[in-house]
């Protein structure tokens, strides 16, 4: 699951993962909101949107696909809902997008999203300690590519997420 500020590069990363891996699918809360209600902002029907997302996730997992959940997910209740499944042998990883605030503000200004950083800060919670987390730095195209290489290697590793070189990227606390 990808988590981070609006404008942090979650969708770019999710689309790249799906493009590079034929057995990956991307599920996005904003896409579902837009499809059902014509807008990406949270609606009165959030329970319906999230129920749909977890149902789609489980159908994809049962079909043998890997699921990339592309959402801001700033709090642990949403993360727990999106990552809890009855499917067995599912590897869970929270990928936390880390971007310099000035870069975020510039990206969101270009997208005409005023106040997005402040709104996200108000609801942010540090991830649960029992969940493996990878910091994915994305303040520049070079950082994105470097971190994508590390993530791709992690996802194909037979001993992930405990390869020695990932210790600086995977951390139990923020």
C-alpha positions as CSV (number, residue, x, y, z in Angstrom):
1,X,0.0,0.0,0.0
2,X,1.2,3.5,-0.9
3,X,0.7,6.3,1.6
4,X,1.7,9.9,1.5
5,X,0.7,13.5,0.9
6,X,-1.3,14.5,-2.2
7,X,1.4,15.2,-4.8
8,X,4.0,12.9,-3.3
9,X,4.0,10.6,-6.3
10,X,1.9,7.7,-5.1
11,X,0.0,7.4,-8.4
12,X,3.2,7.7,-10.5
13,X,4.8,4.9,-8.5
14,X,1.6,2.7,-8.6
15,X,1.3,3.1,-12.4
16,X,5.0,2.3,-12.8
17,X,4.7,-0.8,-10.7
18,X,1.7,-2.0,-12.7
19,X,3.4,-1.2,-16.0
20,X,6.5,-3.1,-15.1
21,X,4.8,-6.1,-13.5
22,X,2.1,-8.0,-15.5
23,X,0.7,-9.6,-12.4
24,X,0.2,-6.3,-10.5
25,X,-3.1,-4.3,-10.3
26,X,-3.6,-0.8,-9.0
27,X,-6.6,0.2,-6.9
28,X,-7.2,3.8,-6.1
29,X,-9.8,5.4,-3.8
30,X,-10.0,8.6,-5.9
31,X,-10.7,6.6,-9.1
32,X,-13.5,4.8,-7.3
33,X,-15.0,8.1,-6.0
34,X,-14.8,9.6,-9.4
35,X,-16.3,6.6,-11.1
36,X,-19.2,6.4,-8.6
37,X,-19.8,10.0,-7.7
38,X,-18.1,12.1,-10.3
39,X,-15.6,13.7,-7.8
40,X,-12.4,12.6,-6.1
41,X,-13.1,14.4,-2.8
42,X,-14.4,12.3,0.1
43,X,-18.1,11.9,0.0
44,X,-20.9,10.9,2.4
45,X,-20.5,7.4,0.9
46,X,-16.9,6.7,2.0
47,X,-17.9,3.4,3.6
48,X,-19.3,2.2,0.2
49,X,-16.1,3.4,-1.5
50,X,-13.8,1.6,0.9
51,X,-16.0,-1.6,1.0
52,X,-15.7,-1.7,-2.8
53,X,-12.0,-1.2,-2.7
54,X,-11.4,-4.1,-0.2
55,X,-13.7,-6.3,-2.2
56,X,-11.8,-5.6,-5.4
57,X,-8.5,-6.2,-3.5
58,X,-9.6,-9.6,-2.3
59,X,-10.9,-10.6,-5.8
60,X,-7.5,-9.6,-7.2
61,X,-5.6,-11.5,-4.6
62,X,-7.8,-14.6,-5.1
63,X,-6.9,-14.4,-8.8
64,X,-3.2,-14.5,-8.0
65,X,-2.5,-10.9,-8.6
66,X,-0.5,-8.5,-6.5
67,X,-2.4,-5.4,-5.4
68,X,-1.0,-1.9,-5.2
69,X,-3.3,0.2,-3.2
70,X,-2.8,3.9,-4.2
71,X,-4.3,6.1,-1.5
72,X,-3.2,8.8,1.0
73,X,-4.1,6.6,4.0
74,X,-2.8,9.0,6.6
75,X,-4.2,7.1,9.6
76,X,-3.8,3.6,11.0
77,X,-7.6,2.8,10.9
78,X,-7.6,3.2,7.1
79,X,-4.3,1.4,6.7
80,X,-5.5,-1.5,8.8
81,X,-8.8,-1.8,6.8
82,X,-7.0,-1.7,3.5
83,X,-4.3,-4.2,4.5
84,X,-6.4,-6.7,6.4
85,X,-7.5,-9.6,4.3
86,X,-8.6,-13.2,4.9
87,X,-6.3,-14.3,2.2
88,X,-3.4,-16.4,3.4
89,X,0.3,-15.8,2.6
90,X,-0.1,-12.1,1.6
91,X,3.0,-10.0,2.0
92,X,2.1,-6.6,3.3
93,X,4.3,-3.6,2.9
94,X,3.5,0.1,3.5
95,X,5.4,2.3,1.2
96,X,5.5,5.8,2.7
97,X,6.2,8.5,0.2
98,X,8.7,11.0,1.6
99,X,9.0,14.4,-0.2
100,X,10.4,17.7,0.8
101,X,7.6,20.1,1.9
102,X,8.7,22.8,-0.6
103,X,8.5,20.3,-3.4
104,X,5.0,19.1,-2.2
105,X,3.7,22.6,-2.1
106,X,5.0,23.4,-5.6
107,X,3.5,20.2,-7.0
108,X,0.1,20.9,-5.3
109,X,0.1,24.5,-6.4
110,X,0.5,23.3,-10.0
111,X,-2.5,20.9,-9.4
112,X,-4.5,23.7,-7.8
113,X,-4.7,21.8,-4.5
114,X,-4.4,24.5,-1.9
115,X,-4.2,23.4,1.7
116,X,-3.6,19.7,0.9
117,X,-0.3,19.5,2.9
118,X,-1.9,21.1,6.0
119,X,-5.0,19.0,5.8
120,X,-2.9,15.8,5.6
121,X,-0.8,16.9,8.5
122,X,-3.9,17.2,10.7
123,X,-4.8,13.5,10.3
124,X,-1.4,11.9,10.0
125,X,-0.5,9.0,12.3
126,X,2.8,7.2,12.5
127,X,2.4,3.6,11.1
128,X,1.8,0.7,13.4
129,X,5.0,-0.8,14.7
130,X,4.1,-4.3,13.5
131,X,3.9,-3.2,9.8
132,X,6.9,-3.3,7.5
133,X,7.4,0.2,6.1
134,X,9.7,1.4,3.3
135,X,10.5,5.1,2.9
136,X,10.3,6.0,-0.7
137,X,12.0,9.3,-1.3
138,X,10.6,11.3,-4.2
139,X,11.7,14.9,-4.2
140,X,13.3,14.6,-7.6
141,X,13.3,12.3,-10.7
142,X,16.7,10.9,-9.6
143,X,15.4,10.1,-6.1
144,X,12.4,8.4,-7.7
145,X,14.5,6.2,-9.9
146,X,16.9,5.3,-7.2
147,X,14.1,4.3,-4.8
148,X,12.2,2.5,-7.5
149,X,15.3,0.3,-8.2
150,X,15.5,-0.5,-4.5
151,X,11.8,-1.3,-4.3
152,X,11.8,-3.4,-7.4
153,X,14.7,-5.4,-6.0
154,X,12.9,-5.8,-2.7
155,X,9.7,-7.0,-4.4
156,X,11.5,-9.7,-6.4
157,X,13.8,-10.8,-3.5
158,X,13.1,-14.2,-2.1
159,X,14.2,-13.1,1.4
160,X,12.5,-9.7,1.5
161,X,12.1,-7.5,3.4
162,X,15.2,-8.4,5.5
163,X,18.1,-8.0,3.0
164,X,20.8,-6.0,4.7
165,X,20.8,-3.2,2.2
166,X,17.2,-2.5,2.9
167,X,17.7,-1.9,6.6
168,X,18.1,1.9,6.0
169,X,14.9,2.1,4.0
170,X,12.6,-0.2,6.0
171,X,12.0,1.0,9.5
172,X,9.6,0.2,12.3
173,X,9.0,3.8,13.4
174,X,8.8,7.2,11.9
